Amino acid sequence: MGTANSALIERDLRVLWHPCTQMKDHEWLPLVPIRRGEGVWLYDLDGNRYLDAISSWWVNLFGHAHPYINQRIRDQLEQLEHVILAGFSHEPVVELSERLVELTPEPLTRCFYTDNGSSAVEVALKMSYHYWRNHGQPQKQRFITLSGSYHGETLGTLGVGDVALYKETYKPLLMEALTVPSPDCHAREPGVSWEAHSREMFRHMEAALEAHAHETAAVIVEPLGQCATGMRMYHPVYLQLLREACDRHGVHLIADEIAVGFGRTGTLFACEQADICADFLCLSKGLTAGYLPLAVVLTTDNVFDAFYDDYASLRAFMHSHSYTGNPLACTAALATLDLFRDSDVIGRNRILAAHMAEAVAPLAEHPNIGEIRQTGMILAMEMQQTDGRPFPFEERRGIRVYQHALTREALLRPLGNVVYFMPPYVITEKQIDHLATVAAEGIERATRR
């Protein structure tokens, strides 16, 4: 580690507590201080570079320091940096709302802003429960979720999540959701298609709705991909069946597209592949192309109308964040939508996704790769023992891939034993080939005894 990197690391470790980190690891696993970014590359203080294969936690769509987004934010900064959104408004938030309503299915007509994904999910949960309360059904206060789901790390979102690593410690503080088995197609029997497996797994959701619809406010799912639990994936037919069942049982559907929205799955929004619309659509991450914190919940006039009344009725949705609808963040989002509008991003992504599949295809023969799975611009490779059992989590095989990748100009951050690519959309075929080579090398090193 060079002199400039080491000096900043020393200062960092005296004062910082990093997210999702056992800080003791940094006694042997050096931090990587970044000075600047350009396109798919991140540059540290000593001049080393790293290809950002995970889009800096899945947020960066069009590369770092994109000239157009930069300029739009600079222009806005000269006009208005922030203003309270209660009782006030501004052009960027209105235009962004108009464009999101236009891009999403017709029933979604109202935008409620927060500043991060967890907060957006909290809003959707509260709004769903409050809707039923305003309609004289306060008993509808439970939520149904999928095993392996992840919706954030605030207390409400942990309550409807199912990743023990994040949830177990805080269980006494959490509401209890109804959890049904996920349609995760990694668990399908040999020879069974994704569609057949997803259809079969829906029987668990149907049974839960039949038994608990009277006390359930909403079902919440991550459409097509459960990212934090290891990039687990399923077929769109599950969403079709779920939408029909929620309508039949009188239960809301919350689509958490925070990680999978904005082109990640091969369509602008994942729900498009099932031709369905949720009652609440939660968006964040790629909304601003990774520039600034912003999240939004889109919902329907039907939901909005349940809260519209005289003040004295106390039916209003009393939820707020200081930076709700921040003008700079909204401007970054508008610039992001411009880039989708002005070029065939989705079409180009399909070409890149096909190239990713081709580049890693030889790894399917590796004795320690149990599955290679892909949905659009999300590709995952599951490391396992040669007898098919998972590697013990204590062995931390994924960290070995991460360490090797850093020596080969790549940022890969596996989820446990799952190595994945979720790159910016400006990546090239040559850069994908490099990632595939680095991943193959890392997997080989990581799976050695």
N, C-alpha and C positions, 0 to 999 in steps of 0.2 A: 504494500500500500504506500503510495507516494506521500511526500511531505505535506502538501496542501490538504489532501484527503484526511490524513492522520490528525492534523491539527483541528479540523472541524469536527471529526469524530470524537476527539477528546473533549471538546467543548460541549458537544451534543450530549454525551453520556453523563455529564455533570448535572444537566438540567431537564432533559426530556424523558418522557415516558411514551413509547411508541405504541401505536394501535396493534391489536391482534398479535402481540409479541410477548414471549417470555424473555424479559430483558436480560436475564442471566446468559442467554444464548450469545449475546454480543461480547462475552468474554473470549469466544473463539470464532464467532461468525461476524466479520466486520460489516459495519454499516457502509452504504454506498452514497456518499454525498453528491448530489447533482447540482451542477452550475447552470446548465441550460439545456433546452431541447430544440430539436429541429426535425420536422417530419417524423419518421418512425424512430429517430435516434435520441437517446439521452446521453449527455456528456458529463463526466464527473470533474472534480476540481483539478485532477492531474492529467486531463485530456483523454482518458479512456472513454470508449463509447459502448452503448448497450442498445440493442434493438428491442424496442418495447413490445414484446410479443403478447402482453396481457393488457395493453391499452391503459396502463396505470390504474389497475383495479377496474377495468372494463368501461372506463368513461371516455377515453380519447378516441374519437371517430376519424378525424381528418389530419392527424399528426400534430406534433407540438409546434407552437408558435406559427400557426397558420396565418399567412399575411392578410387574408380577407377578414377573418374573425378578429385579428388584432386591430385592424383599422376601424372596424365597426365599434369595437369597445372604446378605442381612443376617442372617436367622434362623440360617442355618448357621454364619455367622462367629462367632456367640455360643456355638456348641457345639464345633466342631472345624475348624481351618483346614487342617491337613495331618497325615498320619501315614504312616510307612513301610507299604507294601503287601506286603512280604515278611514272612510270619509274622503279620501283623496284617490286620484288615479293618475296615469301617465300613458303616453303614446305607446311605448314598448310593450307594456303588459296588455293593453287592449289589442294591439296588432297580433301579439303572440297568441292570445286567446282565440281571436278570430281564425287564425291559421290552423291552430290545433283542432278547433271544432270542424273546420273544413276538411282536415286530413283524416279524422277519425270517423267511425260509423255514425250515421245520422242521429240516432237517439242521444248521443253524447253532445250536450249543448252548453254545459257550464264548467268553468275551470276554477278550481280552488288551489292556491299556491302555498307551498311550504319551501323549506330550504334544503331538504335531504330526503333520501328514499324512505328511511325508517319513519320519518315524520309524515310522509305522504300515506304510508300504510296505516299509521295511527289515525289519520284523518278519515280514511275510508272505513275503518272499523267503527270509530265513533259515530260517523255519519250514518252508517247502516243501522246500528243499534238505535240511534236517536230518531231515525225515520220511523222505525216500528213503534217506538215510544210515542211519537207524535200522532201515530195512527191508532193509538189505544191498545197496542200489543207489547207492553213492556217486558213480557215474559220471553220475548224473542231476543235473547242476549248472549247466546252461545255462537261459536264459530266452528266450522268444519274445515280441516286442513289435511294435507297429504303428508304421509310419513316422509322424512327426509327434506321437508320444506324449510326454506329460510326466507324471512321477510324483514329482517332487521334486528337490531340489538337494544332497542328501547324495551321497556317492560311489556307494553302491549304487543309489540311485534314478536318478542320472544315467546309470548304466550301462544301465538298462532304458528310458531316455528317448531321444527322438530330435529334440530341438530344438537345433539347432546353436548358437544364441546362448548357451545355458546350458552346453552339453556340450563343444564343440570344444576349448576351452582345456585342459580337464582330461582329455582322451581318454587320455593315457598312464597315468593313474591308475586307469582304469575297467575293470571286467570287460566282456567283449564279448558283447552280446546278439545274438540272431538277429532281424533286423528284416524284416518283411514289409510290402508295400504296404497302406496304410490303406484301409478302405471309405469314406473321406471322400466324401460325395455331391456336394460342390462340383466334383469332378473328373469327374462322369458326363457322358456324351455328351448332346447335346440330344435331348429326347423320351424319355429313359430314366428310369424311375421310381427313387425311392430304394431300393425293395425289390429291383428287378431289378439295380441297380448293386451293392448290398451282397451279393447272392447271387453275382454274377459275381466280385467281388473275393475271395470266400472261397476260391477255388481256390488262391490264393497261400498262405493259411494251411494248407490241407489238404496242399499239397505240402511245406511246411516240417515239418509234423508227421510225415508219412510218412518223410521223410528223417532227422529228428533226434529223434524221440520217445524213442529209447533213451538219449539224453544230456540230455534236457530235463526239468527239474523242473516248470516251470509256464509257462503263457501269462498275461501280464498285460495288461489292457486298461482303458480308461476307457469304461464303458458309455454308448453313444449319443452322447457328446459329448467331443471332444478340445479342452478349453477353452484351454489356454495357447498352443496352436499357431494360434489364430485362430478359436475357436469352430467347429471343423469337426464335422460331424454325420453320423450314418448310421442305417440302419434296424434295428429290433430283430431282424429275421431273422438278422442276422449273429451275434448272441449265441446264438440257438437253434442254429445250425449249429456254432458254436464249442463250446458245452457238449457236444453230441453227439460231436464229434470228439475233445475232450479225454478223454471217457470211453472212447472206442474205442481211443485210443492210450495210455492210462495216463499222463496228464499232468494236473497240477493247473490249475485256473483261478482266477486272482486278479482280483477286480473292484475296481478303484480308483474308489470312488464318493465320494472326498473332496470333489470340486467339485460332483458332480451328485446327491448324495444329499439326502434330506430335502426332497422336493417340487420340486426345481428342474426336473425333466423332465416334470412332469405326473402323476407317481405318487410315493409316498413314497420308493421306491428305483427307480433306472432299470431294474434287472434285472427288475422286476415286469412291464415291458412285453414282455419276451420269455418270461416265465413260466419263468425258470431260476434256479438257485441256484449261486453260485460256491463253491469250496472255502475261499476266504478272501475276506471282504468288509471293505474298508478304509473307515472313516468318520472324518471330522473336520469342519473348517469349521463348517457349520450345526449340528453336534451340540450345541453350546452356544449357538446363535443368535448367535455372534460375541462372546460375553462373555469366555471364558477358554480358554486352550490345553488341548485334550483331543482324543485320538484313540483309536480302538479297532479291533482286528482281531477279527472274528468268524470262528470256524471250527467244524469238526465234531468229534463224539466220535471219529470214525475217526482224525483227525489227533491229537487230544488223547491217545488211547490209545497212539500210537506213542512217546510220551515218558514214559508212566506206568510206572515201574519202581523197583526198589530204588536208593538213592542211589549205591551202588558201581558200578552199571552205567554211570554217566556219560551217561545218555540224556536227562537233564533239559534243558529249554530255558533256558539261562543268559543271559538278556537282561533288562535293567532300565533304568529311568529314575528319577531322584530323585523326580520329581513324579507318578509313575504313579498313576492313580486318585485324583487330588487331590479331597478332599471338596467344596471350593467349586466346582470345575469340574463334578463329577458332579451337584451340586445345580442348577447352571445347565442342564445337560443334561436333568435330570428336569423342570425348569420348562418347558423347550422342548417336551418330549414332552407335557406337560400341555396346552399351547396347541394342539398338533395334536389331542389327544384331545377337547378341550372345544369345538372349533368346526370347521367344515368348511373347513379351510385349503386342502386340495387342490381342492375344488370352487370356492372363491373364486379360487384361482390360475388355474383354467381360464378363468374369466370375464376376469380381468386379462390373461392371455396372448392371448386373442382380441382384446381391446381394443388391446394392443400391436401386434398384426399389422395391425389396421385403421388405427391411428394413423400407422404408417410406410408404409403401402401406396403412397401417392403417390410415395415415393422410388424405387420400382421403375422409374419412367420416367426417372430422372436419368441422363444419359449417362455418369456416372462411378460408378454403382452397378452392379456386375456381378451381385450376388445379394443377396437378403434371405432369410435362413434362420432357422428357429426350431424349438426343441424346448422345449415348456412355457414356463417363465419365463426362458428364455435366448433372446434375439433378437440377430442379428448382421447387419450391413450391410457388404458388401465393397466398398471403394473401389478403383477401377482406372482405368487410362487408357481413353480412348474407343475405342481399338483392341483392348481386352480384355487388354492386358499389365498386369502389376502395376506400380504406381509404384515406382521405385527406393527401397530402404529408407533410403538416405542423405537423401532429401528429407523424411522424417519428417512425412508429411502428417497422421498421427494426432495429433501434438502440437498442430497448429493447431486441430483439433477440441477438444482438451482445453483449450487456452487460451481459445477462444471460449466454451466452456461455463461456465468459471469466471466470466465476465462476465455470465452469464445465470442465475446461481443453480443451477448443476448441476455435479456431479462425474461426468464421463465420462473414462475412461482407456483409449483405444483400444489394441488389440493390433496394432501395426504399422499396416496400412491397414484394419483391421477395427474399426468402431465398433459397440459392443454395449451392450445393456441387460441387467442382471442384478440387478434392484432388490429391496429388502425386500418381503415379502409384504403389508405394510400400506400400500403405495402406493395412491393413488386413481386413478380414470380421468382426472380433471382433471390430476393430476401427470404421468401418462403422456403426455397430450396436450402438456404443456409440454416434456417430454423430447424428444418427436418433433419439435417445432418447433425446439428448440435444436440437435438433431442435424442437421436439414435445413439450418439456417443454417451450422453448423460445417462440414458436408460441402461446401456451396457455396463457402465461403471456402477450405477446404483444397484443393479441386481446381482452383481458379483457377491459371493460370500466373503 
